Amino acid sequence: MIRILHLGDLHLGSPFSAFSPRAAAARRARQLEALEGLLDRVLSGGVQLLLIAGDCFDTEAPDPDTVQRFFSLLGKCGVPVVIAPGNHDPYRVGGFWERFPLPQNICLFREKELAVFELPALGINVYGYAFVGDTHAAPVLPCREDLPRDRINILLAHGDILTPDSPYAPITAGALAASGLAYAALGHIHKRIPPRRFGDTVAAYSGFFAGRGFDEVGDGYSNLVEIEGNRVTVTPLATDADRFEICTLDCTGDTSGEDVRQRVADFLQSTPIPRESAVRLVLSGEVGVSCTPDVVAIARLGERYALFEVRDETLPVYDRAFLERDPGLRGAFYRAMQPKLIAEDPEERAIAAEALRMGLAALSGREIL
């Protein structure tokens, strides 16, 4: 059995612009520590090969200390490492990939055309290419007939199998199915996607290693790939990198801002969230008319976290009799919506009810997202 660690989209050196410069630097340092910890675990578990599917760095001009520490970590692995540069860290003549000496165990794709690294000690051939610019045309994959049958043939690629007209190396299902490759270790798509089979080829993304914002929440991942004969098993491995988290707290029934503040305090007390996490707390639900959460005061409850944001998406609930008598804008809005609220069409009634809730929230001074 061959054991492989498939990584991608590390984006080392990300700016983490939502944080102070000091906090961002600490977060970048912890990301490298998380990578070191992951490598220690998998190598002690028998991993024989590392595949990194592009975007090792967030920029093609990364901080030299970050590059040197990354290469040092890989150089100490004691196993072959194959890297396919992506659109964030393309291989350019005179670029950083050339300026920094690579450890002897690193194999780096340097051309936009498909190439191969033969690893006879493992019985593996790794096919791949490098981004040499911001975009990349659809790569030409090997054909089944051209592959050596006495090797495990693997594709390492930064590319897009979801969007046929993508400017980032679109790879078609047909090309993968015709390739006869055992495994396609892919990068570029940050969202974890379950492994897919295309003919005899199992293709998988490892997902992001560490979230860079609230569009990448939860654990980062890598893939442990085990190949034995024709069987390919892909096991996701969560990383210890710092996380971004979005939590939604239902405040339905609260009648005052203090009720909401206490609910948040109880929630944070009972919910285990690592201190290094960046947390966005979304307040939701239907609350009393006079209940206006003080998001500034509530945000102070999360000062122990690396970043703590509060968004108020609660909606006030008004008594119908009150609205019918209200001489102001709220009452006028309610009376204007009333015919639609009692319409025969259930879809029209549902849309009107949602419009009423949102309109009353806006008239009460709440931010509607």
TATASUL-V163224 format. One record per residue. PSI is psi in degrees with one decimal (NA if undefined). OMEGA is omega in radians with two decimals (999 if undefined). NEAR is the number of other C-alpha atoms within 10 Angstrom. Layout:
psi:PSI omega:OMEGA near:NEAR
psi:PSI omega:OMEGA near:NEAR
This chain:
psi:137.3 omega:3.07 near:9
psi:131.8 omega:3.09 near:17
psi:127.7 omega:-3.05 near:19
psi:139.6 omega:2.96 near:21
psi:122.7 omega:3.14 near:26
psi:115.2 omega:3.12 near:27
psi:159.2 omega:3.03 near:26
psi:158.9 omega:3.01 near:32
psi:51.2 omega:3.06 near:28
psi:-38.2 omega:-3.14 near:27
psi:46.5 omega:3.09 near:23
psi:142.7 omega:-3.12 near:22
psi:15.0 omega:3.10 near:24
psi:145.2 omega:-3.05 near:19
psi:-26.4 omega:-3.08 near:16
psi:57.1 omega:-2.98 near:16
psi:-14.6 omega:3.10 near:11
psi:-12.8 omega:-3.08 near:12
psi:164.5 omega:3.00 near:14
psi:157.7 omega:3.13 near:12
psi:-40.1 omega:-3.13 near:12
psi:-45.0 omega:3.14 near:8
psi:-37.3 omega:3.12 near:16
psi:-42.0 omega:3.12 near:18
psi:-41.3 omega:3.12 near:16
psi:-37.0 omega:3.14 near:12
psi:-39.8 omega:3.10 near:22
psi:-39.7 omega:3.13 near:21
psi:-40.7 omega:3.13 near:14
psi:-28.2 omega:3.09 near:16
psi:-41.6 omega:3.08 near:23
psi:-37.0 omega:3.08 near:19
psi:-38.5 omega:3.10 near:15
psi:-37.9 omega:3.09 near:18
psi:-43.7 omega:3.11 near:20
psi:-42.8 omega:3.12 near:15
psi:-40.2 omega:3.11 near:14
psi:-45.6 omega:-3.13 near:18
psi:-41.3 omega:3.12 near:19
psi:-43.1 omega:-3.09 near:13
psi:-47.4 omega:-3.04 near:12
psi:-34.3 omega:3.14 near:17
psi:-36.6 omega:3.06 near:18
psi:-19.8 omega:3.10 near:8
psi:5.3 omega:3.02 near:10
psi:13.7 omega:3.08 near:11
psi:135.4 omega:-3.03 near:19
psi:-8.9 omega:-3.05 near:17
psi:139.1 omega:3.05 near:21
psi:130.6 omega:3.06 near:23
psi:125.3 omega:-3.13 near:25
psi:115.1 omega:-2.95 near:27
psi:50.4 omega:2.95 near:31
psi:165.8 omega:-3.08 near:28
psi:48.0 omega:2.99 near:27
psi:-37.0 omega:-3.11 near:26
psi:153.8 omega:-3.10 near:24
psi:-16.2 omega:-3.09 near:18
psi:158.7 omega:3.10 near:17
psi:7.6 omega:2.99 near:20
psi:63.6 omega:-3.06 near:14
psi:160.6 omega:3.09 near:17
psi:129.8 omega:-3.08 near:13
psi:-38.8 omega:-3.14 near:13
psi:-37.7 omega:3.12 near:10
psi:-43.9 omega:3.14 near:16
psi:-47.2 omega:-3.09 near:19
psi:-39.0 omega:3.12 near:14
psi:-38.9 omega:3.11 near:12
psi:-48.9 omega:3.13 near:17
psi:-35.9 omega:3.11 near:16
psi:-42.6 omega:3.10 near:13
psi:-44.7 omega:-3.12 near:17
psi:-37.5 omega:-3.12 near:22
psi:-25.8 omega:-3.14 near:17
psi:-2.4 omega:-3.04 near:11
psi:-35.2 omega:-3.11 near:18
psi:8.3 omega:3.08 near:12
psi:161.1 omega:3.10 near:15
psi:144.1 omega:3.07 near:17
psi:126.2 omega:3.12 near:21
psi:131.7 omega:-3.08 near:22
psi:135.3 omega:3.04 near:25
psi:102.2 omega:-3.10 near:30
psi:146.0 omega:-3.10 near:34
psi:-163.5 omega:-3.06 near:33
psi:-21.8 omega:3.08 near:25
psi:-27.7 omega:-3.11 near:21
psi:56.3 omega:-3.06 near:26
psi:157.1 omega:3.06 near:26
psi:116.8 omega:3.10 near:25
psi:146.0 omega:3.07 near:17
psi:125.2 omega:-3.10 near:11
psi:1.0 omega:-3.12 near:8
psi:-175.9 omega:-3.00 near:13
psi:-28.8 omega:3.11 near:18
psi:-29.0 omega:3.12 near:19
psi:-30.0 omega:-3.03 near:12
psi:-26.8 omega:-3.12 near:10
psi:130.9 omega:3.14 near:12
psi:132.6 omega:3.13 near:10
psi:139.7 omega:2.99 near:16
psi:153.7 omega:-3.03 near:14
psi:-22.2 omega:-3.09 near:11
psi:1.4 omega:-3.13 near:15
psi:128.5 omega:3.01 near:17
psi:121.3 omega:-3.04 near:18
psi:123.0 omega:3.02 near:19
psi:134.3 omega:-3.03 near:23
psi:-6.1 omega:-3.08 near:22
psi:153.9 omega:3.13 near:16
psi:-21.3 omega:3.09 near:19
psi:155.8 omega:-3.14 near:14
psi:134.4 omega:3.08 near:17
psi:177.7 omega:-3.11 near:16
psi:139.9 omega:2.94 near:16
psi:122.5 omega:3.12 near:15
psi:128.3 omega:3.13 near:15
psi:78.3 omega:-3.01 near:14
psi:-30.4 omega:-3.14 near:9
psi:-27.2 omega:3.11 near:6
psi:-10.4 omega:-3.06 near:13
psi:33.5 omega:-3.04 near:12
psi:139.2 omega:2.91 near:18
psi:128.5 omega:3.12 near:20
psi:117.7 omega:3.12 near:23
psi:146.1 omega:3.12 near:22
psi:-174.0 omega:-3.10 near:31
psi:173.2 omega:3.11 near:27
psi:139.3 omega:2.83 near:28
psi:134.5 omega:3.06 near:29
psi:9.3 omega:3.10 near:18
psi:-169.3 omega:-3.08 near:16
psi:-23.7 omega:3.14 near:12
psi:172.9 omega:-3.13 near:16
psi:135.0 omega:3.11 near:20
psi:167.9 omega:3.11 near:16
psi:124.8 omega:-3.11 near:17
psi:152.2 omega:3.03 near:19
psi:115.1 omega:-3.11 near:14
psi:158.5 omega:3.10 near:20
psi:159.2 omega:3.06 near:20
psi:150.2 omega:-3.11 near:14
psi:-40.7 omega:-3.06 near:15
psi:-22.3 omega:-3.08 near:10
psi:-4.2 omega:-3.08 near:9
psi:140.1 omega:3.06 near:15
psi:131.3 omega:-3.06 near:11
psi:-12.5 omega:3.14 near:9
psi:13.1 omega:3.14 near:9
psi:155.0 omega:2.90 near:16
psi:118.1 omega:-3.03 near:21
psi:124.9 omega:-3.02 near:24
psi:143.7 omega:3.01 near:24
psi:132.1 omega:3.01 near:26
psi:115.5 omega:-2.96 near:27
psi:136.4 omega:2.91 near:32
psi:110.5 omega:-3.04 near:32
psi:177.9 omega:-2.99 near:29
psi:113.0 omega:3.09 near:21
psi:3.1 omega:-3.08 near:21
psi:-26.5 omega:-3.04 near:12
psi:106.2 omega:-3.05 near:13
psi:-31.7 omega:-3.12 near:14
psi:23.2 omega:-3.14 near:13
psi:143.2 omega:3.03 near:16
psi:1.1 omega:-3.06 near:15
psi:70.8 omega:3.04 near:22
psi:66.3 omega:3.11 near:24
psi:132.4 omega:-3.13 near:19
psi:121.9 omega:-3.04 near:23
psi:156.6 omega:3.08 near:17
psi:-38.4 omega:-3.14 near:18
psi:-41.5 omega:3.14 near:10
psi:-40.7 omega:3.11 near:16
psi:-42.7 omega:-3.11 near:26
psi:-34.5 omega:-3.12 near:17
psi:-13.1 omega:-3.02 near:17
psi:-32.6 omega:-3.09 near:24
psi:12.2 omega:3.12 near:22
psi:150.0 omega:3.12 near:26
psi:-42.2 omega:-3.05 near:23
psi:141.9 omega:3.02 near:26
psi:109.8 omega:3.13 near:26
psi:107.0 omega:-2.95 near:28
psi:152.7 omega:3.01 near:27
psi:169.7 omega:3.08 near:28
psi:-44.3 omega:3.09 near:24
psi:118.3 omega:-3.03 near:19
psi:-24.6 omega:3.13 near:20
psi:132.2 omega:3.13 near:15
psi:130.8 omega:3.12 near:15
psi:130.6 omega:3.12 near:12
psi:145.7 omega:3.12 near:13
psi:141.9 omega:3.14 near:18
psi:148.6 omega:3.10 near:13
psi:130.4 omega:3.07 near:16
psi:99.9 omega:-3.00 near:20
psi:-124.1 omega:3.11 near:16
psi:1.3 omega:-3.04 near:17
psi:126.2 omega:3.01 near:23
psi:125.2 omega:-3.12 near:22
psi:140.0 omega:-3.12 near:24
psi:147.6 omega:2.92 near:23
psi:145.6 omega:3.08 near:32
psi:-16.9 omega:-3.07 near:32
psi:179.5 omega:-3.12 near:26
psi:149.6 omega:3.12 near:26
psi:-38.0 omega:3.12 near:28
psi:131.9 omega:-3.14 near:29
psi:143.7 omega:3.12 near:25
psi:-8.2 omega:-3.12 near:19
psi:-176.2 omega:-3.08 near:14
psi:1.0 omega:2.97 near:14
psi:-0.5 omega:3.10 near:12
psi:80.4 omega:-3.01 near:19
psi:157.8 omega:3.08 near:19
psi:-164.9 omega:-3.09 near:17
psi:146.3 omega:2.88 near:19
psi:164.9 omega:-3.04 near:25
psi:161.5 omega:2.86 near:28
psi:174.5 omega:3.13 near:25
psi:131.0 omega:2.91 near:22
psi:119.3 omega:-3.09 near:19
psi:125.5 omega:3.11 near:20
psi:125.5 omega:-3.09 near:17
psi:123.0 omega:3.10 near:16
psi:110.2 omega:-3.05 near:11
psi:-126.8 omega:3.11 near:10
psi:3.7 omega:-3.07 near:10
psi:127.3 omega:3.10 near:11
psi:121.7 omega:3.13 near:17
psi:129.3 omega:-3.12 near:15
psi:119.0 omega:-3.13 near:21
psi:120.0 omega:3.11 near:15
psi:137.4 omega:3.10 near:19
psi:117.5 omega:3.09 near:17
psi:141.5 omega:3.11 near:15
psi:167.8 omega:3.09 near:19
psi:15.2 omega:-3.12 near:18
psi:154.2 omega:3.10 near:25
psi:148.3 omega:-3.03 near:24
psi:156.5 omega:2.85 near:25
psi:137.6 omega:-3.11 near:24
psi:139.5 omega:2.99 near:20
psi:119.5 omega:-3.14 near:17
psi:136.3 omega:3.09 near:11
psi:128.8 omega:-3.11 near:14
psi:118.1 omega:-3.13 near:17
psi:117.2 omega:-3.10 near:18
psi:19.0 omega:-3.11 near:21
psi:131.9 omega:3.11 near:17
psi:-15.6 omega:3.12 near:15
psi:141.6 omega:-3.06 near:23
psi:-5.4 omega:3.14 near:19
psi:162.3 omega:3.08 near:16
psi:-33.6 omega:3.11 near:19
psi:-36.0 omega:3.06 near:16
psi:-45.0 omega:-3.12 near:17
psi:-44.0 omega:-3.13 near:25
psi:-42.2 omega:3.14 near:20
psi:-36.5 omega:3.10 near:13
psi:-41.4 omega:3.12 near:17
psi:-43.2 omega:3.14 near:21
psi:-43.4 omega:3.12 near:14
psi:-39.3 omega:-3.14 near:11
psi:-46.9 omega:-3.12 near:12
psi:-31.5 omega:3.11 near:14
psi:-33.3 omega:-3.03 near:11
psi:-6.4 omega:-3.07 near:9
psi:117.1 omega:-3.13 near:8
psi:106.5 omega:3.09 near:8
psi:123.7 omega:3.14 near:14
psi:143.0 omega:-3.07 near:13
psi:-29.9 omega:-3.10 near:15
psi:-2.7 omega:-3.09 near:18
psi:150.8 omega:2.93 near:20
psi:122.6 omega:-2.98 near:25
psi:131.7 omega:2.95 near:23
psi:119.6 omega:3.14 near:19
psi:121.4 omega:-3.14 near:20
psi:118.6 omega:3.09 near:17
psi:125.1 omega:-3.09 near:22
psi:178.8 omega:3.07 near:16
psi:173.3 omega:-3.12 near:17
psi:124.3 omega:-3.04 near:20
psi:171.6 omega:3.14 near:24
psi:158.3 omega:-3.08 near:18
psi:-39.0 omega:-3.09 near:17
psi:8.1 omega:-3.11 near:14
psi:103.7 omega:3.09 near:20
psi:101.1 omega:-3.10 near:22
psi:136.7 omega:3.07 near:23
psi:94.9 omega:-3.02 near:15
psi:-27.0 omega:3.12 near:16
psi:-46.7 omega:3.12 near:10
psi:-38.7 omega:-3.14 near:13
psi:-37.1 omega:-3.13 near:23
psi:-28.9 omega:3.13 near:18
psi:-22.9 omega:3.13 near:12
psi:-20.7 omega:-3.10 near:16
psi:23.5 omega:-3.08 near:21
psi:-18.1 omega:-3.14 near:12
psi:-15.9 omega:-3.13 near:12
psi:160.3 omega:-3.14 near:15
psi:-33.9 omega:3.10 near:20
psi:136.5 omega:-3.12 near:19
psi:116.0 omega:3.12 near:20
psi:146.0 omega:3.09 near:18
psi:129.5 omega:3.07 near:21
psi:127.3 omega:-3.13 near:18
psi:107.8 omega:3.07 near:19
psi:21.6 omega:3.07 near:22
psi:156.5 omega:3.13 near:27
psi:131.5 omega:3.13 near:27
psi:142.9 omega:3.11 near:25
psi:122.1 omega:-3.12 near:19
psi:141.7 omega:3.05 near:17
psi:135.0 omega:-3.08 near:10
psi:-42.5 omega:-3.12 near:11
psi:-37.4 omega:3.11 near:9
psi:-44.3 omega:-3.10 near:11
psi:-34.9 omega:3.13 near:17
psi:-29.0 omega:-3.11 near:15
psi:-15.6 omega:-3.03 near:12
psi:120.3 omega:-3.12 near:15
psi:-6.5 omega:-3.06 near:10
psi:-165.4 omega:-3.10 near:9
psi:-37.3 omega:-3.13 near:12
psi:-46.6 omega:-3.14 near:22
psi:-41.8 omega:-3.14 near:18
psi:-40.5 omega:3.12 near:15
psi:-44.5 omega:3.14 near:17
psi:-46.2 omega:-3.10 near:20
psi:-32.6 omega:3.09 near:16
psi:-32.8 omega:-3.12 near:12
psi:-17.2 omega:-2.98 near:16
psi:-42.3 omega:3.12 near:16
psi:-35.3 omega:3.13 near:12
psi:-28.1 omega:3.14 near:17
psi:-21.4 omega:3.14 near:21
psi:18.8 omega:3.14 near:14
psi:158.1 omega:-3.14 near:13
psi:-33.9 omega:-3.10 near:10
psi:117.9 omega:-3.11 near:10
psi:-32.8 omega:3.12 near:12
psi:-39.6 omega:3.11 near:10
psi:-39.1 omega:3.11 near:13
psi:-41.7 omega:-3.13 near:18
psi:-42.9 omega:3.13 near:15
psi:-40.9 omega:3.14 near:12
psi:-39.2 omega:3.14 near:19
psi:-41.7 omega:3.11 near:17
psi:-40.8 omega:3.11 near:11
psi:-37.6 omega:3.12 near:14
psi:-45.6 omega:-3.14 near:19
psi:-46.1 omega:-3.10 near:17
psi:-40.8 omega:-3.14 near:20
psi:-41.7 omega:3.13 near:17
psi:-35.4 omega:3.09 near:21
psi:-43.7 omega:3.13 near:20
psi:-42.1 omega:3.13 near:15
psi:-19.0 omega:3.11 near:12
psi:2.1 omega:3.08 near:15
psi:10.3 omega:3.14 near:9
psi:146.1 omega:3.09 near:18
psi:126.4 omega:-3.14 near:14
psi:118.1 omega:-3.10 near:13
psi:NA omega:999 near:7
